[in-house]
Amino acid sequence: MPDAIPTPEDQQPAPRYLLIVARDRPDILRRAHERFRDDPRIEVIVDRRWGERRAGSAAPTVERRLGDRRRPATLGSDLRVYPTIVVQKRALPYVELQDQLATLSHQCETLKAENDRLRTEVATLSSRLEAWAAADSAHKAEVSAALAAAERALRTIREGAAAPTATEGKATDIHRRSA
């Protein structure tokens, strides 16, 4: 039997949402951890951003970036205004997707091999069943012919016992007259 293939029930679902709490609100962070502790779809984290990420000691001689690559903060996503943000978790990294693809491809090949084995087994069992059905039909025909012959023989015996022969008839008549 091939290795057991994990089913969705066997695997813990990956978090699909991030609840980001402002660093200056540990009270909300604690309550959010308590509230969403048993929900595998939500991961509660503290805001890790701290200042400008491009802070360098010296400015580059030529600016290669075309501007700020961060999305502009909207009123709903600014932790300076709201103490929490809920965002959908981004897709898995490419390496993890490749690993999952390799695993699923291996599982697919395993399932195909098992499917081929089962098809062969079903074909073998089907041919055996057809052979047994043909043998059963032949046996039924033989038994039916033997039963018909036995019924004819029994009928002949019964008819022969019911009709007295000519000699028996005369002996019976003589016996009656003498009595």
C-alpha positions as CSV (number, residue, x, y, z in Angstrom):
1,M,0.0,0.0,0.0
2,P,1.4,3.4,-0.9
3,D,2.2,6.0,1.8
4,A,-0.9,7.6,3.3
5,I,-1.8,10.8,1.5
6,P,-2.7,13.6,3.8
7,T,-6.2,14.9,3.6
8,P,-7.3,18.4,4.3
9,E,-8.5,17.2,7.8
10,D,-5.0,16.1,8.6
11,Q,-3.4,19.4,7.8
12,Q,-3.7,22.5,9.9
13,P,-5.0,25.4,7.7
14,A,-2.5,28.2,7.1
15,P,-3.4,31.6,8.5
16,R,-5.2,33.6,5.9
17,Y,-5.5,36.9,7.7
18,L,-3.1,39.0,9.8
19,L,-4.4,41.1,12.6
20,I,-1.7,43.7,13.1
21,V,-1.7,45.6,16.4
22,A,0.1,48.9,17.0
23,R,3.2,48.6,19.1
24,D,1.9,51.1,21.6
25,R,-1.2,49.0,22.4
26,P,-0.1,45.9,24.3
27,D,-3.6,45.7,25.9
28,I,-5.2,45.2,22.5
29,L,-2.5,42.7,21.5
30,R,-3.1,40.6,24.6
31,R,-6.9,40.6,24.1
32,A,-6.5,39.8,20.4
33,H,-4.2,36.9,21.2
34,E,-6.7,35.5,23.7
35,R,-9.7,36.0,21.4
36,F,-8.1,34.5,18.2
37,R,-5.9,31.8,19.9
38,D,-8.1,28.9,18.7
39,D,-8.8,30.3,15.2
40,P,-6.2,28.9,12.8
41,R,-7.2,31.4,10.0
42,I,-6.1,34.5,11.9
43,E,-2.5,35.3,13.0
44,V,-2.1,38.1,15.5
45,I,1.1,40.1,15.3
46,V,2.5,43.4,16.5
47,D,3.5,46.0,14.0
48,R,7.2,45.5,13.3
49,R,7.8,48.6,11.3
50,W,10.0,51.2,12.8
51,G,10.8,54.4,11.0
52,E,12.0,54.7,7.4
53,R,13.4,51.5,6.1
54,R,15.8,53.3,3.8
55,A,17.7,55.1,6.5
56,G,21.3,55.0,5.5
57,S,24.3,56.9,6.7
58,A,25.1,58.4,3.3
59,A,22.8,59.3,0.4
60,P,23.5,57.3,-2.8
61,T,25.2,59.3,-5.5
62,V,22.5,58.3,-8.0
63,E,18.9,57.6,-6.9
64,R,18.0,54.3,-8.6
65,R,14.5,54.0,-7.1
66,L,11.7,55.8,-8.7
67,G,10.0,56.7,-5.5
68,D,8.5,55.2,-2.4
69,R,7.6,51.6,-3.1
70,R,5.4,51.3,-0.1
71,R,1.7,51.7,-0.7
72,P,0.5,55.0,0.5
73,A,-1.1,54.7,3.9
74,T,-4.9,55.0,3.7
75,L,-6.9,56.1,6.6
76,G,-8.0,52.5,7.3
77,S,-4.5,51.1,7.2
78,D,-2.6,53.7,9.3
79,L,-1.8,52.4,12.7
80,R,-1.3,55.9,13.9
81,V,-5.1,56.4,13.5
82,Y,-6.4,53.0,14.3
83,P,-4.8,50.6,16.8
84,T,-5.4,47.5,14.6
85,I,-5.4,46.5,11.0
86,V,-6.7,43.3,9.4
87,V,-5.0,42.3,6.2
88,Q,-5.2,39.3,4.0
89,K,-2.1,37.3,4.2
90,R,-0.1,37.3,1.0
91,A,0.6,34.2,-1.1
92,L,3.2,31.7,-0.2
93,P,6.7,32.3,-1.3
94,Y,7.7,30.7,-4.6
95,V,10.0,28.2,-3.0
96,E,7.2,26.9,-0.7
97,L,4.9,26.7,-3.7
98,Q,7.5,24.7,-5.6
99,D,7.8,22.3,-2.6
100,Q,4.1,21.9,-2.5
101,L,4.0,21.3,-6.2
102,A,6.6,18.6,-6.0
103,T,4.8,16.9,-3.1
104,L,1.5,17.1,-4.9
105,S,3.1,15.8,-8.1
106,H,4.5,12.8,-6.2
107,Q,1.1,12.2,-4.6
108,C,-0.5,12.4,-8.0
109,E,2.0,9.8,-9.5
110,T,1.4,7.6,-6.5
111,L,-2.4,7.8,-7.0
112,K,-2.0,7.1,-10.7
113,A,0.0,4.0,-10.0
114,E,-2.5,2.8,-7.4
115,N,-5.3,3.6,-9.9
116,D,-3.6,1.5,-12.6
117,R,-3.1,-1.3,-10.2
118,L,-6.7,-1.3,-9.1
119,R,-7.9,-1.2,-12.8
120,T,-5.8,-4.2,-13.5
121,E,-7.2,-6.0,-10.5
122,V,-10.7,-5.1,-11.4
123,A,-10.2,-6.4,-15.0
124,T,-8.8,-9.7,-13.6
125,L,-11.7,-10.1,-11.2
126,S,-14.2,-9.2,-13.9
127,S,-12.8,-12.0,-16.2
128,R,-12.8,-14.4,-13.3
129,L,-16.4,-13.5,-12.6
130,E,-17.4,-14.0,-16.2
131,A,-15.7,-17.4,-16.2
132,W,-17.6,-18.4,-13.1
133,A,-20.9,-17.1,-14.5
134,A,-20.3,-19.2,-17.7
135,A,-19.3,-22.3,-15.7
136,D,-22.4,-21.7,-13.5
137,S,-24.6,-21.5,-16.7
138,A,-23.1,-24.7,-18.0
139,H,-23.6,-26.4,-14.6
140,K,-27.2,-25.3,-14.5
141,A,-27.8,-26.7,-18.0
142,E,-26.2,-30.1,-16.9
143,V,-28.3,-30.2,-13.7
144,S,-31.5,-29.2,-15.6
145,A,-30.9,-32.0,-18.2
146,A,-30.2,-34.5,-15.4
147,L,-33.3,-33.4,-13.5
148,A,-35.4,-33.7,-16.7
149,A,-34.1,-37.2,-17.3
150,A,-34.8,-38.2,-13.7
151,E,-38.3,-36.9,-13.9
152,R,-38.9,-38.9,-17.1
153,A,-37.5,-42.0,-15.5
154,L,-39.6,-41.5,-12.4
155,R,-42.7,-40.9,-14.6
156,T,-42.0,-44.1,-16.5
157,I,-41.6,-46.0,-13.2
158,R,-44.9,-44.6,-11.8
159,E,-46.7,-45.4,-15.0
160,G,-45.3,-48.9,-15.1
161,A,-46.4,-49.6,-11.5
162,A,-49.9,-48.2,-12.1
163,A,-50.7,-50.3,-15.2
164,P,-50.7,-54.1,-14.5
165,T,-49.1,-56.3,-17.1
166,A,-51.3,-58.9,-18.9
167,T,-50.1,-61.9,-16.8
168,E,-50.7,-60.0,-13.6
169,G,-54.2,-59.1,-14.7
170,K,-55.1,-62.8,-15.4
171,A,-53.7,-63.9,-12.1
172,T,-55.7,-61.3,-10.3
173,D,-58.9,-62.3,-12.0
174,I,-58.3,-66.0,-11.1
175,H,-57.6,-65.1,-7.6
176,R,-60.9,-63.1,-7.4
177,R,-62.9,-66.0,-8.8
178,S,-61.6,-68.5,-6.4
179,A,-62.5,-66.4,-3.5
